[in-house]
Amino acid sequence: MAGKIFYRERRKVGEKEKKPRFKLVAVADVDLKFYSEHLRKKELEEIAATVGAELVLLKAPKDKDEEVEIKE
């Protein structure tokens, strides 16, 4: 079974900004370390193809009430 890499779009990055638009959320069944939390789509695709993992885009909640962020 191939592993999975879960990611979502960042909220505070615009379409034309030169910043990575995606945030790494979790990795399952893949022995892999990430040294960056924010990645570009091409970077995620290349990593997933190399390690044989599936990319899973997490949907953003529609209501602001549903949104929960844990800060450490």
N, C-alpha and C positions, 0 to 999 in steps of 0.2 A: 504494500500500500504506500502510495506516495504521500509525503507530508503536505502540510498546508501552511501558507503564509497569509495572515490576515492583515489587511491594511484599510485605511479610510482616507478621504480627502481632508486636508486641513481646512479649517474655517476662515482663517485670517490671511490667506494668500490669494491674491487676485489672479485672473487668467493670464495677464501679460507680464506679471512679475517674473523675475529671473531667479526665483527661489523654488526649491523642491515642493511639490504640491501634495505629496502623500505622506502619511504618518504610519509607521509600523506599529501594529497593535499587539500581535501575538504570532508565535510560531508553534506548530504542532507536528510531532513525529519527524522532525528534522534536526540532526545534530549540527547546529549552525549558530554562530555568534554574530550579532550585528553591532557595529560600532557607531552607527548613526541612526537616529530616530526618524529623520525626515529624508525621504528618497524621491527620486524622479521615477516616473512610470517605466521608462526604458531600463533603469537600474533594477527595479523590482522584477521585470520580465526576464532580464539576463540572469539574475541570481536564481530565480525559480527554474529556468530552463537548465541551468548548470547542475543544480542539486536534485532535479527531478521532482520539484514541488509544484503544487497547484496554488495559484493566486486567488484569494477570496476577498472581494471588495465588500466592506461592511457599509450598509446603508445608514445615512445620517437620520436621526430622529426628526420627525416633522414638527413636533411641539418643542418649545424651549423648556417646558416643564419636564419632559422626558429626559432631557439632557442632564447627565450626571458626570462630573469629573472628579476624580480623586486626586488630591494634592498632597504630596508628602512634605 
